């Protein structure tokens, strides 16, 4: 059988697709998006493509139930699935294979920032991935931030000149103000400098690789701590000043 499959690439792709589909576990990022009250455009594209392939395969989808409870199909459907796959054109089979790759590939351990030169980040860079083209600030994102984080975003995105300028805001007020600012920025035919900041703003976690803001802040603090002793004699200078002060008191006495 293996020799025959090697001689028939089309049949080998059919078998490979069926095996991958029946063992498919959508990446946790897809599952997380599916559970959101407002999954957004990104998720809409993914589900629409999956529904297209499901239709080609003759999989009936009940719109009253979660799509991902019905796709991928159960292993018991293998024979019916095989007959459907046989009928796909080469283009349709290629699209179906691509869908499986897209659904299963993603960052490992999504609960932690991927700040390393990982396979995920390498692929993202090769694809020229820029989350500004796929993601917009929304209410769900902002409401998960605390007031201090929202104030920092307000400054970075051009809404406020300083964190102090929004100190009097309640969280709900600041969330609404930022949503209006981002919306008006993306709608502006000729964005102002402040609006341009909003259009270009992106959380550091959405870079490839991601930047851990806590680690970056720690490095910044360590750098400035080193500046205080940039001549390598910080402790000696302190001792000299103390000696001079003690000498001055002795002379005054």
Secondary structure, DSSP 8 states (H G I E B T S, - for coil): -HHHHHT-HHHHHHHHHHHHHHT----HHHHHHHTSTT-HHHHHHHHHHHHHHHHHTT----TTS-GGGTSS--GGGHHHHHHHHHTS-HHHHHHHHHHHHHHH---SSTTS---S--HHHHHHHHTT--GGGT----HHHHHTS-HHHHHHHHHHTTS-SSGGGGTT--HHHHHHHHHHHHHHHHH-SS--HHHHHHHH---GGGSSS---HHHHHHHHHHHHHHHHTTTS-HHHHHHHHHHHHHHHHHHH-
